[in-house]
Structure formats: C-alpha cells, structure tokens
Amino acid sequence: MKYFSNEKAQGLLEYALILMLVVMVVMIMLIILGPAVGNMYSNIIVNF
C-alpha cells in the first residue's frame, strides 16, 4: 500500500494536533497546581 503525499501531511497534522493538546493540558496543570507546588517546596526548604 503506497502512501500519497497528502496522507503523510494528514498524519503529520494529526501528530501536531495531539502534541498541541498535550502541551495545553500540561500548561493548564502547571497554572492550576503551580502555586501549590511552589508553596510546598518553600515549606520544605524552610523546615530543612
């Protein structure tokens, strides 16, 4: 089965969209959990 150039482009586009979705999820998690993780890290350093 041969792949045509438009099918390769479609595959690359699908991978790009999946990668963008993963990046967005990671960014949202960092925005939500960022302050809590920072506070936890600060507490560990202060108590050490």
Phi and psi in degrees as GROMACS dihedral restraints (atoms count N, CA, C in turn):
[ dihedral_restraints ]
;  ai    aj    ak    al  type     phi  dphi    fc
    3     4     5     6     1   -93.4    20    10
    4     5     6     7     1   144.5    20    10
    6     7     8     9     1   -98.9    20    10
    7     8     9    10     1   134.3    20    10
    9    10    11    12     1   -88.2    20    10
   10    11    12    13     1   162.5    20    10
   12    13    14    15     1   -62.1    20    10
   13    14    15    16     1   -34.2    20    10
   15    16    17    18     1   -69.9    20    10
   16    17    18    19     1   -28.2    20    10
   18    19    20    21     1   -71.3    20    10
   19    20    21    22     1   -36.4    20    10
   21    22    23    24     1   -64.9    20    10
   22    23    24    25     1   -41.9    20    10
   24    25    26    27     1   -64.0    20    10
   25    26    27    28     1   -37.3    20    10
   27    28    29    30     1   -65.4    20    10
   28    29    30    31     1   -41.1    20    10
   30    31    32    33     1   -63.5    20    10
   31    32    33    34     1   -43.0    20    10
   33    34    35    36     1   -64.7    20    10
   34    35    36    37     1   -38.3    20    10
   36    37    38    39     1   -64.6    20    10
   37    38    39    40     1   -40.4    20    10
   39    40    41    42     1   -64.0    20    10
   40    41    42    43     1   -42.6    20    10
   42    43    44    45     1   -63.6    20    10
   43    44    45    46     1   -39.3    20    10
   45    46    47    48     1   -64.3    20    10
   46    47    48    49     1   -41.3    20    10
   48    49    50    51     1   -66.0    20    10
   49    50    51    52     1   -40.1    20    10
   51    52    53    54     1   -63.9    20    10
   52    53    54    55     1   -42.7    20    10
   54    55    56    57     1   -62.8    20    10
   55    56    57    58     1   -41.1    20    10
   57    58    59    60     1   -63.1    20    10
   58    59    60    61     1   -39.3    20    10
   60    61    62    63     1   -63.8    20    10
   61    62    63    64     1   -42.9    20    10
   63    64    65    66     1   -63.7    20    10
   64    65    66    67     1   -43.0    20    10
   66    67    68    69     1   -62.9    20    10
   67    68    69    70     1   -41.9    20    10
   69    70    71    72     1   -63.6    20    10
   70    71    72    73     1   -41.2    20    10
   72    73    74    75     1   -64.1    20    10
   73    74    75    76     1   -43.0    20    10
   75    76    77    78     1   -63.8    20    10
   76    77    78    79     1   -42.9    20    10
   78    79    80    81     1   -63.6    20    10
   79    80    81    82     1   -41.5    20    10
   81    82    83    84     1   -64.3    20    10
   82    83    84    85     1   -40.9    20    10
   84    85    86    87     1   -64.6    20    10
   85    86    87    88     1   -39.2    20    10
   87    88    89    90     1   -66.3    20    10
   88    89    90    91     1   -38.7    20    10
   90    91    92    93     1   -65.5    20    10
   91    92    93    94     1   -41.3    20    10
   93    94    95    96     1   -73.8    20    10
   94    95    96    97     1   -46.6    20    10
   96    97    98    99     1   -94.7    20    10
   97    98    99   100     1    -7.8    20    10
   99   100   101   102     1   -55.6    20    10
  100   101   102   103     1   -54.1    20    10
  102   103   104   105     1   -60.7    20    10
  103   104   105   106     1   -39.0    20    10
  105   106   107   108     1   -64.9    20    10
  106   107   108   109     1   -41.9    20    10
  108   109   110   111     1   -66.8    20    10
  109   110   111   112     1   -40.0    20    10
  111   112   113   114     1   -61.5    20    10
  112   113   114   115     1   -43.0    20    10
  114   115   116   117     1   -65.4    20    10
  115   116   117   118     1   -41.3    20    10
  117   118   119   120     1   -62.6    20    10
  118   119   120   121     1   -43.0    20    10
  120   121   122   123     1   -63.3    20    10
  121   122   123   124     1   -42.6    20    10
  123   124   125   126     1   -62.3    20    10
  124   125   126   127     1   -41.7    20    10
  126   127   128   129     1   -63.3    20    10
  127   128   129   130     1   -38.9    20    10
  129   130   131   132     1   -64.3    20    10
  130   131   132   133     1   -43.6    20    10
  132   133   134   135     1   -65.7    20    10
  133   134   135   136     1   -42.3    20    10
  135   136   137   138     1   -65.5    20    10
  136   137   138   139     1   -41.1    20    10
  138   139   140   141     1   -79.3    20    10
  139   140   141   142     1   -12.5    20    10
